[in-house]
Amino acid sequence: MTSNATLNGLGEFLKKRRSELSPHTVGLPSTSRPRRVAGLRREEVAQLASISTDCYTRLEQGRMQASAPVLDTLARVLHLDDDERGRLFQLAGRTTVRTRRRGVQRIQPQLQRVLEDLTSVPALVQGRRGDILAWNTLAAALVTDFSRLPEKHRNYPRLLFTDPVTRSLYADWETAGQVTVAQLRREAAKCPEDHRLIALVGELSMRDKQFAQWWGDRRATARTTGTNTLIHPVVGEVTLDCDTLTSGTDPDQYMTVWSAAPGSPAHDQLRILASWAADQSLPASSGWEA
């Protein structure tokens, strides 16, 4: 059993480290509202770690023990170095164990070939956490020029919840957001110790109140087919069929394709978009690692 004195030491350690971090350091947006405490607030640490504020508060107050996965997540959220991480586990009475990291993800060659052959419909390939692994020219024209984004920010959930342009693209943004949250929740259930997913959920929970609300609501479900009505600055309002196709060689990769029936107004709009994209010289990707 961990003694009360040790748990109190853990709480003081967490409190001290929290006070040393600024919102900017952990990627939180800056606000003009004055802060009553030095460093991060308890609720900010809790949300970044994807645990309840009550749970984190009790940890700081020495009123509960923490599991190794929670400690590992807190070590990442609080930017602890190896020595500090070891001290954290020691104070919690836990053995320091490094969780196995998931390998680098590369787009499957088969998906890359299909993507390159798709020249008349927008398509992109997403991997774990909604990371955008590759896209064709029309996807860049429809959504955004992904090549202009830093690789670490090429993530569809991040764009949907933090980028005003992507947000305004969807006529029914709330439904798109709820489906995206459901997809992330499904992946979190499959890989609960994915540090990058935990970090993404924590960041989006802090930056968007609706994301935080939907993350706690288990009713929304993911979809693989449907329609998207988009408000595009070049072709105007367009309703496209949206299909998600999972890779048979890597179930952690899936291709999203937007299409329209031949002869339909939406099909003509895609042709106009393709012509515009050619004039803009928008690049397709050759695939990247995540």
Rosetta silent file (secondary structure, phi, psi, omega in degrees, C-alpha in Angstrom):
SEQUENCE: MTSNATLNGLGEFLKKRRSELSPHTVGLPSTSRPRRVAGLRREEVAQLASISTDCYTRLEQGRMQASAPVLDTLARVLHLDDDERGRLFQLAGRTTVRTRRRGVQRIQPQLQRVLEDLTSVPALVQGRRGDILAWNTLAAALVTDFSRLPEKHRNYPRLLFTDPVTRSLYADWETAGQVTVAQLRREAAKCPEDHRLIALVGELSMRDKQFAQWWGDRRATARTTGTNTLIHPVVGEVTLDCDTLTSGTDPDQYMTVWSAAPGSPAHDQLRILASWAADQSLPASSGWEA
SCORE:     score description
SCORE:     0.000 S_00000001
   1 L     0.000  143.610  177.490    0.000    0.000    0.000 S_00000001
   2 L   -85.384  130.592 -176.712    1.142    3.516   -0.730 S_00000001
   3 L   -71.955  159.639  177.235    1.393    5.638    2.431 S_00000001
   4 H   -61.783  -37.085  179.554   -0.488    8.891    2.888 S_00000001
   5 H   -62.241  -40.588  179.731    2.828   10.715    3.145 S_00000001
   6 H   -67.492  -42.349  178.598    3.901    9.329   -0.226 S_00000001
   7 H   -63.591  -37.871  176.065    0.585   10.233   -1.826 S_00000001
   8 H   -63.288  -37.884  177.232    0.902   13.742   -0.399 S_00000001
   9 H   -64.562  -38.547  176.229    4.375   13.913   -1.925 S_00000001
  10 H   -61.906  -45.292  179.942    2.921   12.872   -5.263 S_00000001
  11 H   -60.663  -43.559  178.842    0.298   15.598   -4.999 S_00000001
  12 H   -64.498  -38.167  179.220    2.877   18.262   -4.206 S_00000001
  13 H   -62.729  -45.803  179.518    5.031   17.070   -7.100 S_00000001
  14 H   -63.669  -43.415 -178.626    2.104   17.343   -9.527 S_00000001
  15 H   -62.352  -43.274 -179.173    1.083   20.735   -8.185 S_00000001
  16 H   -63.494  -46.134 -177.717    4.615   22.133   -8.477 S_00000001
  17 H   -66.950  -37.486  178.072    5.077   20.913  -12.033 S_00000001
  18 H   -60.344  -38.778 -177.765    1.643   22.224  -13.043 S_00000001
  19 H   -71.217  -16.607 -176.917    2.558   25.677  -11.749 S_00000001
  20 H   -90.570   -8.716 -176.183    5.709   25.702  -13.889 S_00000001
  21 L  -103.687  141.118  175.329    3.955   25.202  -17.217 S_00000001
  22 L   -99.344  156.860  176.241    2.266   27.863  -19.308 S_00000001
  23 L   -55.233  -38.521 -179.831   -0.728   27.224  -21.566 S_00000001
  24 L   -61.029  -37.635 -177.976    1.449   28.079  -24.558 S_00000001
  25 L   -61.338  -36.258 -176.306    3.959   25.359  -23.599 S_00000001
  26 L   -98.707    9.326  173.980    1.342   22.614  -23.796 S_00000001
  27 L    86.565   16.080  178.729   -0.301   23.952  -26.957 S_00000001
  28 L   -86.871  146.738 -179.629   -3.350   25.634  -25.440 S_00000001
  29 L   -67.600  143.218  177.997   -4.663   28.831  -27.050 S_00000001
  30 L   -80.208  147.203  178.432   -3.811   32.057  -25.252 S_00000001
  31 L  -130.912  161.011  178.263   -6.665   34.196  -23.928 S_00000001
  32 L   -83.530   -9.011 -178.134   -6.963   37.727  -22.595 S_00000001
  33 L   -69.873  129.139 -179.401   -8.749   36.493  -19.474 S_00000001
  34 L   -64.682  146.451 -178.794   -6.518   36.888  -16.391 S_00000001
  35 L  -102.176  133.091 -177.486   -5.409   33.653  -14.711 S_00000001
  36 L   -84.832  -13.094 -179.884   -5.829   33.317  -10.945 S_00000001
  37 L  -125.494  152.756  175.685   -3.186   30.608  -10.607 S_00000001
  38 L   -75.058  138.355  176.985    0.378   30.309  -11.808 S_00000001
  39 L    78.778 -147.335 -177.840    0.805   27.815  -14.608 S_00000001
  40 L   -85.663  152.384  172.493   -1.944   25.435  -15.688 S_00000001
  41 L   -81.739  158.333  178.131   -5.296   24.974  -14.012 S_00000001
  42 H   -57.761  -44.211 -176.814   -6.243   21.572  -12.627 S_00000001
  43 H   -65.648  -28.214  177.762   -9.033   21.181  -15.166 S_00000001
  44 H   -69.731  -43.873  176.651   -6.596   21.913  -17.986 S_00000001
  45 H   -61.627  -43.305 -178.328   -4.232   19.166  -16.888 S_00000001
  46 H   -61.565  -45.169 -178.383   -7.166   16.796  -16.458 S_00000001
  47 H   -69.542  -38.153  176.939   -8.558   17.456  -19.912 S_00000001
  48 H   -63.651  -30.329  179.462   -5.160   17.187  -21.576 S_00000001
  49 L   -91.953    0.137 -179.785   -4.745   13.813  -19.854 S_00000001
  50 L    58.156   39.751  172.657   -8.320   12.738  -20.741 S_00000001
  51 L  -125.501  166.793 -178.124   -9.252   12.099  -17.101 S_00000001
  52 L   -73.527  152.555  177.037  -11.897   13.768  -14.962 S_00000001
  53 H   -62.455  -36.975  178.577  -11.092   16.947  -13.059 S_00000001
  54 H   -62.346  -42.320  178.985  -12.288   15.233   -9.874 S_00000001
  55 H   -61.711  -47.315 -179.139   -9.838   12.370  -10.431 S_00000001
  56 H   -66.301  -39.177  179.313   -6.917   14.728  -10.981 S_00000001
  57 H   -60.003  -43.132  179.253   -7.913   16.891   -8.008 S_00000001
  58 H   -66.381  -31.733  174.913   -7.896   13.855   -5.709 S_00000001
  59 H   -63.767  -45.932 -179.630   -4.456   12.913   -7.001 S_00000001
  60 H   -66.522  -28.991 -178.942   -3.126   16.357   -6.123 S_00000001
  61 L   -88.744    2.705  177.981   -4.786   16.179   -2.719 S_00000001
  62 L    70.188   27.933 -175.549   -3.231   12.781   -1.950 S_00000001
  63 L  -106.209    4.652  177.576   -6.623   11.091   -1.723 S_00000001
  64 L  -158.503  158.859  175.948   -6.215    8.391   -4.367 S_00000001
  65 L   -92.711  156.853 -179.528   -3.657    6.220   -6.133 S_00000001
  66 L  -115.164  142.181  176.415   -2.921    6.458   -9.840 S_00000001
  67 L   -76.018  162.790  179.795   -2.523    3.606  -12.293 S_00000001
  68 H   -60.054  -43.366  178.293    0.629    3.283  -14.375 S_00000001
  69 H   -61.397  -37.845  178.262   -1.141    4.344  -17.625 S_00000001
  70 H   -66.573  -42.042  177.832   -2.490    7.495  -15.945 S_00000001
  71 H   -62.276  -40.591 -179.929    0.957    8.311  -14.568 S_00000001
  72 H   -63.103  -40.677  178.531    2.468    7.769  -17.992 S_00000001
  73 H   -66.955  -43.108  178.724   -0.053   10.155  -19.521 S_00000001
  74 H   -62.972  -36.441  178.195    0.523   12.785  -16.824 S_00000001
  75 H   -61.348  -39.384  178.867    4.267   12.544  -17.398 S_00000001
  76 H   -71.628  -45.631 -178.482    3.713   13.395  -21.047 S_00000001
  77 H   -60.660  -39.223 -177.258    1.164   16.160  -20.366 S_00000001
  78 L   -88.617    6.637  176.495    3.440   17.795  -17.780 S_00000001
  79 L    56.420   47.182 -179.943    6.500   17.508  -20.060 S_00000001
  80 L   -80.529  141.535  172.562    8.538   15.496  -17.542 S_00000001
  81 L   -81.560 -178.984 -174.843   12.025   14.356  -18.451 S_00000001
  82 H   -61.010  -41.616 -179.698   13.164   10.781  -17.710 S_00000001
  83 H   -65.697  -43.423 -179.994   14.363   11.586  -14.190 S_00000001
  84 H   -66.336  -37.083  177.944   11.166   13.458  -13.315 S_00000001
  85 H   -63.820  -41.715  177.088    9.087   10.654  -14.763 S_00000001
  86 H   -62.012  -40.151  178.145   10.944    8.154  -12.590 S_00000001
  87 H   -64.440  -39.964  178.400   10.311   10.326   -9.553 S_00000001
  88 H   -58.628  -47.491 -179.358    6.601   10.511  -10.413 S_00000001
  89 H   -67.271  -36.839  179.304    6.305    6.721  -10.506 S_00000001
  90 H   -62.973  -45.937  179.954    8.356    6.378   -7.313 S_00000001
  91 H   -63.918  -29.829  179.808    6.068    8.759   -5.420 S_00000001
  92 L   -86.117   -3.741 -179.632    3.048    6.824   -6.675 S_00000001
  93 L    69.908   30.943 -178.639    4.549    3.512   -5.581 S_00000001
  94 L  -116.501  151.065  175.411    4.490    2.184   -9.127 S_00000001
  95 L   -80.046  132.017 -179.867    7.114    0.415  -11.194 S_00000001
  96 L   -72.477  117.924  178.907    8.262    2.485  -14.130 S_00000001
  97 L  -130.807  127.440  176.183    7.254    0.712  -17.293 S_00000001
  98 L   -81.188  122.338  177.470    7.539    2.141  -20.759 S_00000001
  99 L   -73.562  147.737 -177.492    4.425    1.404  -22.753 S_00000001
 100 L   -70.047  126.677  179.544    5.011    0.009  -26.225 S_00000001
 101 L   -84.753  144.190  177.469    4.784    2.725  -28.824 S_00000001
 102 L   -73.747  143.197 -174.959    2.932    2.072  -32.040 S_00000001
 103 L   -68.180  167.005  177.397    5.178    1.967  -35.083 S_00000001
 104 L   -62.096  136.116 -177.853    5.520    4.625  -37.742 S_00000001
 105 L  -102.870  126.392  177.032    2.567    4.512  -40.115 S_00000001
 106 E  -119.513  144.754  178.919    3.144    4.707  -43.856 S_00000001
 107 L   -61.613  137.939  178.834    0.472    4.709  -46.506 S_00000001
 108 L   -66.190  136.352 -178.761   -0.019    1.285  -48.045 S_00000001
 109 H   -55.765  -36.701  179.535    1.382    1.109  -51.616 S_00000001
 110 H   -61.941  -43.135  179.284   -1.928   -0.299  -52.873 S_00000001
 111 H   -66.758  -36.942  178.692   -3.825    2.694  -51.478 S_00000001
 112 H   -62.723  -41.130  179.190   -1.262    5.080  -52.926 S_00000001
 113 H   -65.003  -43.918  178.604   -1.749    3.584  -56.395 S_00000001
 114 H   -61.324  -43.504 -178.743   -5.536    3.829  -56.125 S_00000001
 115 H   -60.504  -41.321 -179.320   -5.259    7.417  -54.917 S_00000001
 116 H   -67.830  -28.088  179.835   -3.064    8.363  -57.871 S_00000001
 117 H   -82.972  -15.719  179.573   -5.576    6.840  -60.300 S_00000001
 118 L   -84.956   98.381 -176.297   -8.496    8.785  -58.818 S_00000001
 119 L  -110.775  -10.792 -176.599   -8.406   11.986  -60.867 S_00000001
 120 L  -109.715   -4.216  178.550  -12.103   12.880  -61.137 S_00000001
 121 L  -133.350  146.891  175.111  -13.154   12.616  -57.458 S_00000001
 122 L   -70.463  137.639  178.846  -11.652   14.036  -54.255 S_00000001
 123 E  -153.387  144.550  174.535  -10.018   11.359  -52.091 S_00000001
 124 E  -144.646  157.939  179.969   -7.668   11.211  -49.141 S_00000001
 125 E  -113.130  127.151  177.236   -6.188    8.496  -46.953 S_00000001
 126 E  -112.975  151.251  178.040   -6.322    8.764  -43.175 S_00000001
 127 L  -116.297 -147.984  179.392   -4.518    6.680  -40.611 S_00000001
 128 H   -59.268  143.109  176.557   -4.600    6.421  -36.835 S_00000001
 129 H    65.782    9.244 -176.700   -6.222    9.323  -35.016 S_00000001
 130 H    80.954   14.768  175.832   -7.431   10.715  -38.359 S_00000001
 131 E   -61.148  135.554 -178.077   -3.882   11.632  -39.437 S_00000001
 132 E   -87.961  110.079 -175.970   -3.886   12.536  -43.129 S_00000001
 133 E   -87.592  -32.895 -178.426   -1.381   10.239  -44.829 S_00000001
 134 E  -165.186  161.478 -178.579   -2.011   11.186  -48.454 S_00000001
 135 E  -157.093  159.766  173.993   -4.453   13.026  -50.720 S_00000001
 136 L  -101.415  177.127 -174.511   -5.095   13.738  -54.374 S_00000001
 137 H   -61.556  -39.975 -178.080   -5.317   17.112  -56.080 S_00000001
 138 H   -68.863  -31.223  175.751   -9.100   17.313  -55.900 S_00000001
 139 H   -65.886  -38.789  176.970   -9.106   16.643  -52.142 S_00000001
 140 H   -64.652  -35.852  179.139   -6.726   19.564  -51.706 S_00000001
 141 H   -72.688  -36.150 -177.074   -9.074   21.687  -53.803 S_00000001
 142 H   -75.842  -44.518 -173.456  -12.183   20.574  -51.921 S_00000001
 143 L  -100.198  -70.751  179.564  -10.914   20.772  -48.328 S_00000001
 144 L  -167.689  161.434  176.829   -7.587   22.610  -48.051 S_00000001
 145 L   -78.410   92.325 -175.455   -4.063   22.565  -49.435 S_00000001
 146 H   -60.737  -25.992 -177.756   -2.697   20.013  -46.972 S_00000001
 147 H   -65.488  -19.751  179.752    0.856   20.541  -48.247 S_00000001
 148 H   -83.603   -9.605 -179.335    0.870   23.975  -46.601 S_00000001
 149 L   -90.156  143.978  170.090    0.242   22.475  -43.168 S_00000001
 150 L   -57.905  144.469 -176.376    3.055   21.221  -40.904 S_00000001
 151 H   -54.099  -39.351 -177.330    3.037   17.425  -40.980 S_00000001
 152 H   -68.466  -14.457  179.454    2.110   17.197  -37.288 S_00000001
 153 H  -102.442    3.015  177.681   -1.018   19.269  -37.993 S_00000001
 154 L   -82.219   78.798 -176.638   -2.231   17.147  -40.906 S_00000001
 155 E  -142.688  124.318 -172.446   -5.011   15.612  -38.892 S_00000001
 156 H   -66.881  -44.661  176.263   -8.670   15.750  -39.932 S_00000001
 157 H   -58.060  -39.634  178.732  -10.232   15.987  -36.454 S_00000001
 158 H   -61.658  -44.813  179.571   -7.834   18.816  -35.605 S_00000001
 159 H   -62.459  -44.135 -175.495   -8.796   20.677  -38.787 S_00000001
 160 H   -63.087  -33.792 -175.227  -12.502   20.126  -38.227 S_00000001
 161 H  -101.514  -14.872 -175.696  -12.433   21.521  -34.678 S_00000001
 162 H  -122.482  -14.584 -177.398   -9.703   24.178  -34.817 S_00000001
 163 L  -101.703  114.258 -177.197   -9.563   25.498  -38.396 S_00000001
 164 H   -59.104  -33.826 -178.587  -12.308   28.069  -39.138 S_00000001
 165 H   -67.433  -47.068  178.523  -12.074   27.463  -42.903 S_00000001
 166 H   -64.589  -39.172  179.517  -12.587   23.700  -42.605 S_00000001
 167 H   -61.154  -44.174 -177.365  -15.339   24.254  -40.052 S_00000001
 168 H   -73.466  -12.998  179.301  -17.220   26.624  -42.364 S_00000001
 169 H   -66.165  -33.580 -174.952  -16.945   24.128  -45.226 S_00000001
 170 E   -89.428  122.595  176.132  -19.585   21.851  -43.680 S_00000001
 171 L   -64.683  -35.637  176.916  -23.216   22.974  -43.938 S_00000001
 172 L  -115.984   74.592 -175.395  -23.984   20.578  -41.070 S_00000001
 173 H   -65.789  -34.595 -176.825  -20.818   20.930  -39.044 S_00000001
 174 H   -61.921  -43.930  178.799  -22.351   19.501  -35.866 S_00000001
 175 H   -64.273  -43.544  178.094  -23.123   16.145  -37.466 S_00000001
 176 H   -59.960  -41.111  179.574  -19.652   15.987  -39.009 S_00000001
 177 H   -66.278  -42.045 -179.557  -18.126   16.800  -35.627 S_00000001
 178 H   -65.954  -39.838  177.587  -20.162   14.178  -33.765 S_00000001
 179 H   -64.442  -40.651  179.391  -19.256   11.480  -36.283 S_00000001
 180 H   -63.912  -43.158  177.981  -15.578   12.426  -35.988 S_00000001
 181 H   -61.991  -40.895  178.949  -15.702   12.247  -32.185 S_00000001
 182 H   -62.869  -38.120  177.895  -17.346    8.817  -32.405 S_00000001
 183 H   -65.154  -42.075  178.423  -14.553    7.615  -34.698 S_00000001
 184 H   -65.779  -39.493 -179.905  -11.916    8.847  -32.254 S_00000001
 185 H   -64.019  -39.038  178.021  -13.732    7.228  -29.330 S_00000001
 186 H   -63.120  -40.173  178.254  -13.801    3.900  -31.179 S_00000001
 187 H   -70.143  -36.344  178.132  -10.056    4.101  -31.745 S_00000001
 188 H   -63.118  -36.689  177.806   -9.438    5.073  -28.119 S_00000001
 189 H   -66.995  -32.255 -179.405  -11.317    1.954  -27.006 S_00000001
 190 H   -78.071  -36.986 -177.329   -9.120   -0.139  -29.274 S_00000001
 191 L  -133.157   75.160 -173.676   -5.822    1.497  -28.256 S_00000001
 192 L   -67.152  -15.246 -178.352   -6.315    3.171  -24.842 S_00000001
 193 L  -106.371   19.120  176.016   -2.567    3.814  -24.346 S_00000001
 194 L   -72.854  106.082 -174.486   -1.966    5.641  -27.627 S_00000001
 195 H   -62.518  -39.428 -177.810   -0.172    8.730  -26.308 S_00000001
 196 H   -69.287  -33.646  176.307   -0.714   10.792  -29.432 S_00000001
 197 H   -69.290  -42.015  177.486   -4.433   10.042  -29.398 S_00000001
 198 H   -60.308  -42.395  179.555   -4.661   10.969  -25.716 S_00000001
 199 H   -64.758  -41.377  179.745   -2.838   14.222  -26.460 S_00000001
 200 H   -63.437  -46.488 -179.985   -5.148   14.995  -29.387 S_00000001
 201 H   -61.967  -42.887  179.033   -8.296   14.359  -27.337 S_00000001
 202 H   -62.698  -44.256 -179.702   -6.967   16.479  -24.480 S_00000001
 203 H   -63.836  -47.557 -178.367   -6.045   19.366  -26.772 S_00000001
 204 H   -66.907  -32.631  176.683   -9.364   19.346  -28.624 S_00000001
 205 H   -63.834  -35.406  179.672  -11.285   19.105  -25.342 S_00000001
 206 H   -76.673  -33.526 -172.683   -9.547   22.265  -24.179 S_00000001
 207 H   -89.279  -18.486 -177.731   -9.940   24.156  -27.442 S_00000001
 208 L  -141.074  117.560 -177.174  -13.550   23.314  -28.239 S_00000001
 209 H   -64.211  -34.442 -179.441  -16.364   22.994  -25.692 S_00000001
 210 H   -68.882  -36.679  175.963  -18.532   20.985  -28.076 S_00000001
 211 H   -60.271  -46.848 -179.790  -15.771   18.432  -28.584 S_00000001
 212 H   -59.554  -40.718  179.879  -15.492   18.019  -24.807 S_00000001
 213 H   -65.828  -46.358 -177.256  -19.266   17.611  -24.517 S_00000001
 214 H   -70.518  -30.867  178.810  -19.491   15.072  -27.335 S_00000001
 215 H   -62.332  -33.522  179.231  -16.478   13.135  -26.085 S_00000001
 216 L   -85.943   -5.484 -178.788  -18.394   12.437  -22.894 S_00000001
 217 L  -101.414  117.221 -174.718  -21.590   11.529  -24.773 S_00000001
 218 L   -86.943    4.746 -172.919  -21.618    7.868  -25.845 S_00000001
 219 L   -81.513  -29.852 -177.856  -24.672    8.117  -28.099 S_00000001
 220 L   -69.148  142.846 -179.743  -23.006    9.314  -31.321 S_00000001
 221 L  -124.537  152.056  179.412  -21.839    6.586  -33.686 S_00000001
 222 L   -75.726  154.754  178.333  -19.285    6.530  -36.494 S_00000001
 223 L  -128.628  152.364  176.430  -20.398    6.202  -40.113 S_00000001
 224 L  -112.967  -11.952  176.618  -18.717    4.812  -43.219 S_00000001
 225 E  -138.284  165.257  178.479  -21.222    6.134  -45.792 S_00000001
 226 E   152.365 -164.542  176.987  -23.471    9.134  -46.167 S_00000001
 227 E  -126.828  149.989  174.189  -23.610   12.526  -47.804 S_00000001
 228 E  -121.717  125.602  170.032  -21.806   15.777  -47.082 S_00000001
 229 E   -97.392  118.044 -174.321  -23.259   19.148  -48.049 S_00000001
 230 E  -115.126  144.843  176.407  -20.326   21.506  -48.373 S_00000001
 231 E  -105.895   96.078 -172.414  -20.216   25.279  -48.832 S_00000001
 232 E   -98.533  137.885 -176.494  -17.226   25.714  -51.125 S_00000001
 233 L   -66.951  -18.924 -178.071  -15.806   29.160  -51.981 S_00000001
 234 L   -98.914  -47.879 -173.563  -15.324   28.210  -55.669 S_00000001
 235 L  -105.285   -0.711  178.069  -18.271   25.980  -56.640 S_00000001
 236 E    79.171 -155.439 -178.150  -20.768   27.036  -53.975 S_00000001
 237 E   -73.891  126.979 -178.306  -23.056   24.615  -52.150 S_00000001
 238 E  -140.016  134.079  178.566  -22.484   21.052  -53.283 S_00000001
 239 E  -108.191  119.769 -174.417  -23.872   17.776  -51.921 S_00000001
 240 E  -121.430  145.115  169.796  -21.560   14.804  -52.410 S_00000001
 241 E   -71.338  138.889 -177.877  -21.785   11.136  -51.539 S_00000001
 242 E  -124.911  120.728 -179.589  -19.109   10.300  -48.974 S_00000001
 243 E  -124.261  142.364  177.299  -17.728    6.773  -48.619 S_00000001
 244 E  -115.629  121.157 -175.775  -15.016    5.431  -46.320 S_00000001
 245 E  -114.573  120.273 -177.608  -13.131    2.380  -47.555 S_00000001
 246 E   -86.223  139.093  179.153  -10.919    0.472  -45.124 S_00000001
 247 L   -68.784  135.133  176.853   -7.632   -1.020  -46.320 S_00000001
 248 L   -76.015  -21.877 -179.206   -7.559   -4.818  -46.366 S_00000001
 249 L   -92.142  -20.544  177.544   -3.815   -4.848  -45.697 S_00000001
 250 L  -148.418   98.889 -177.392   -3.884   -2.331  -42.829 S_00000001
 251 L   -64.678   -8.924  176.577   -7.219   -1.800  -41.033 S_00000001
 252 L   -86.659    5.021  177.211   -5.759    1.333  -39.419 S_00000001
 253 L  -123.234  139.174  179.061   -5.827    3.067  -42.820 S_00000001
 254 E  -147.605  147.969 -179.275   -8.927    4.140  -44.711 S_00000001
 255 E  -104.700  130.330  174.192   -9.718    6.144  -47.804 S_00000001
 256 E  -103.059  127.879 -177.347  -12.452    8.778  -47.871 S_00000001
 257 E  -126.074  130.447  173.827  -13.930    9.452  -51.309 S_00000001
 258 E  -104.791  129.312 -177.255  -16.424   12.174  -52.277 S_00000001
 259 E  -142.868  171.864  178.531  -18.382   11.488  -55.474 S_00000001
 260 L  -147.202  151.620 -179.765  -21.514   12.439  -57.412 S_00000001
 261 L   -65.961  136.727  177.538  -23.773   10.711  -59.909 S_00000001
 262 L   -55.315  137.193  179.930  -22.850   11.405  -63.559 S_00000001
 263 L    86.650   -9.191  179.788  -24.997   14.142  -65.051 S_00000001
 264 L   -80.938  158.171  175.667  -25.945   15.582  -61.660 S_00000001
 265 H   -56.030  -38.602 -179.926  -25.288   19.233  -60.757 S_00000001
 266 H   -64.327  -35.609  178.204  -22.772   18.056  -58.147 S_00000001
 267 H   -64.682  -41.018  176.639  -20.903   16.079  -60.825 S_00000001
 268 H   -64.549  -37.358  179.213  -20.638   19.230  -62.937 S_00000001
 269 H   -65.138  -36.862  176.979  -19.408   21.139  -59.883 S_00000001
 270 H   -64.528  -35.804  177.964  -16.633   18.573  -59.369 S_00000001
 271 H   -66.443  -40.465  176.877  -15.545   19.123  -62.986 S_00000001
 272 H   -62.861  -42.432  179.424  -15.434   22.876  -62.380 S_00000001
 273 H   -62.596  -39.644  179.314  -13.420   22.261  -59.198 S_00000001
 274 H   -63.880  -40.300  178.123  -10.967   20.058  -61.098 S_00000001
 275 H   -64.792  -42.216  178.602  -10.442   22.790  -63.689 S_00000001
 276 H   -63.968  -42.410 -179.496   -9.882   25.368  -60.953 S_00000001
 277 H   -62.431  -37.916  178.685   -7.414   23.071  -59.150 S_00000001
 278 H   -64.903  -38.486  178.042   -5.417   22.617  -62.360 S_00000001
 279 H   -66.919  -33.199 -179.039   -5.165   26.400  -62.733 S_00000001
 280 H   -82.270  -11.040 -176.876   -4.014   26.702  -59.104 S_00000001
 281 L    56.312   43.816  178.145   -1.435   23.904  -59.546 S_00000001
 282 L   -69.528  133.568 -176.346   -2.537   22.320  -56.279 S_00000001
 283 L   -86.850  145.583  165.006   -0.267   19.403  -55.392 S_00000001
 284 L   -87.346  165.957  178.968   -1.250   15.869  -54.535 S_00000001
 285 L   -93.804  160.554  172.358    0.829   14.099  -51.898 S_00000001
 286 L  -105.301   13.490 -179.924    3.273   11.278  -52.391 S_00000001
 287 L    93.299  148.198  175.963    2.428    9.929  -48.934 S_00000001
 288 L  -144.945  173.318 -176.597    4.019   10.652  -45.562 S_00000001
 289 E  -101.773  144.989  177.593    4.702    8.896  -42.278 S_00000001
 290 L  -133.253    0.000    0.000    2.700    9.296  -39.079 S_00000001
